[in-house]
């Protein structure tokens, strides 16, 4: 059966979702989904979203979103000049994003990222966030996010951000 990538197939993580067979090749991310993600959702410290296929509870990919703040001094100088002079600014943290090996190379990572950006933009219309940030775990992940125009912070190079204004243009 062909892989179906539509927003209707991304849902908040539930008990009924099959997390045990998920394998993205990274033990930390596998363990997080299997053992920690539901607890984070219940405690409201992260909102995990999962991709499944119609009639199948197997998780093919997931990401998490949460509110966060960043020190304004981390932003590029030209951007700092355009923002209020607050010490910290609200952002949405894309904490984790992973794709099961069984669907690698089929655009699932990009699809999940676009969905996370869309949800972040919608949320920012209700609760302010000036950007989406990610902490790339390695250079490969950094390259993935930079491909989508994420920019590095000044003092933390593997921490990247995409301004909400730029995200809004993607969905205009």
Secondary structure by P-SEA (a helix, b strand, c coil): ccccccccccccccccccccccccccaaaaaaaaccaaaaaaaccbbbbbbbcccccccccbbbbbbbccccccccaaaaaacccccbbbbbbccbbbbcccccccaaaaaaaaaaaaaaaaaaacbbbcbbbbbcccaaaaaaaaaabbbbccccccbbbbbaaaaaaaac
